[in-house]
Amino acid sequence: MRSDTYRSFSRADWALLRANTPLTLTEEDLVALRGINEQVSLEELVEVYLPLSRLLNLHVRAARNLNSVTDTFLGRPITSPTYVVAIAGSVAVGKSTFARVLRALLAHWPDYPEVDLVTTDGFLLPLQELLARQLIRRKGFPESYDMKRMVQFLADVKAGLPELAAPVYSHLTYDIVPDQSQIVRRPDVLIFEGLNVLQPGLADGRPASVILSDFFDFSIYIDADQADIESWYLERFLLLQRTAFQKPTSYFHHYKDLPTDAAREIGRQIWSEINAVNLRENILPTRERANIVLRKGTDHAVAEVALRHC
């Protein structure tokens, strides 16, 4: 990370910034929040998540104070717009687990705020539309999302609409779930997690006038060496082959009986031809747009934190 843009902290130095932020989750809570091949420990919770939780708490309070100044100046009732935290990073880097744990921590702040988590998976184009547009092998790339709907959703969140419906995605069927929505009712904090949330955005090949990050108050990028991410992806792929892929309703059911070596080769091919390309071309270039970059080591634990200071 550029030293003129970010200040880097070792995990030990970052842990000192926890101050008196209380630990509000237990080992049992973590078990329920972890991903299928990720091990977030209580130690990591204390040393990485709690300082981050404290920082976000300070930011939210500052944002509320600033909003109250504007409301007072305009002579209108004081409001507290939803504070939006974006989480970006590669497939298999651990965004989903990180987002779930962070949500649980933020919801235990002393004032018990309402915290919602929405993922961009629900804004992917339906499977049939991806097939019709010949985008199935570009799934997860910026062009595979209903970007207008995503921007409108975030605009409505910031506008304080009383109730919003976000589409729901099934990793089992590899598609949007018809007639099912996640209802969002003016939360104090919204965590918005996805691969390409920090993309600058294009409209017909030109810079878009409004982009997702226009609605973000704070952004986090989960980082790791590409070789480690590939290893985690293959580990997850093989685990899913023995579990979720065995279900007849799984989109990847046809892989269920592959020998381990053949399944590993399929996973490696999917990684190299799709996910690695998306990481290099679209996701990684957005890293330095984040307020914080959390750098993971080979053991999947955060080893270093970079905080943007300008």
VENKA-V802910 format. One record per backbone hydrogen bond with DSSP energy under -0.5 kcal/mol. CO is the residue of the C=O (numbers start at 1). NH is the residue of the N-H. Records with the same first field share a line. If there is no record, write none. Layout:
CO=NH ; NH
This chain:
2=5 ; 6
5=309 ; 310
6=8
7=307
9=305
10=14
11=15
12=16
14=17
15=18
16=19
18=21
22=24
26=30
27=31
28=32
29=33
30=33 ; 34
35=38
39=41
41=45
42=46
43=47
44=48 ; 49
45=50
48=52
49=53
50=54
51=55
52=56
53=57
54=58
55=59
56=60
57=61
58=62
59=63
60=64
61=65
62=66
63=67
64=68
65=69
66=70
67=71
68=72
69=73
70=74
71=75 ; 76
72=75
82=84
83=85 ; 190
84=86 ; 217 ; 218
85=192
86=220
87=194
88=222
90=93
94=98
95=99
96=100
97=101
98=102
99=103
100=104
101=105
102=106
103=107
105=108
106=109
109=112
113=115
114=188 ; 189
116=191
118=193
119=122
120=123
121=124
123=146
126=130
127=131
128=132
129=133
130=135 ; 136
131=134
135=138
136=139
138=141
141=144
142=145
144=125
145=147
146=150
147=151
148=152
149=153
150=154
151=155
152=156
153=157
154=158
155=159
156=160 ; 161
157=82 ; 160
161=186
164=166 ; 184
166=182
168=177
169=171
170=174 ; 175
172=251
175=170
176=178
177=180
180=168
181=183
182=166
184=164 ; 186
188=83
189=116
190=85 ; 192
191=118 ; 193
192=87
193=120
194=197
195=89
196=199
201=208
203=206
206=203
211=214
212=215
213=216
218=86
219=291 ; 292
220=88
221=223 ; 294
222=90
223=296
225=229
226=230
227=231
228=232
229=233
230=234
231=235
232=236
233=237
234=238
235=239
236=240
237=241
238=242
239=243
240=243 ; 245
243=246
244=247
247=250
250=253
252=255
253=256
255=258
259=263
260=264
261=265
262=266
263=267
264=268
265=269
266=270
267=271
268=272
269=273
270=274 ; 275
271=276
274=278
275=279
276=280
277=281
278=282 ; 283
279=284
283=286
284=287
286=289
287=290
291=308
292=221
293=295 ; 306
294=223 ; 296
295=303 ; 304
297=300
301=297
303=11
304=295
305=9 ; 307
306=293 ; 308
307=7
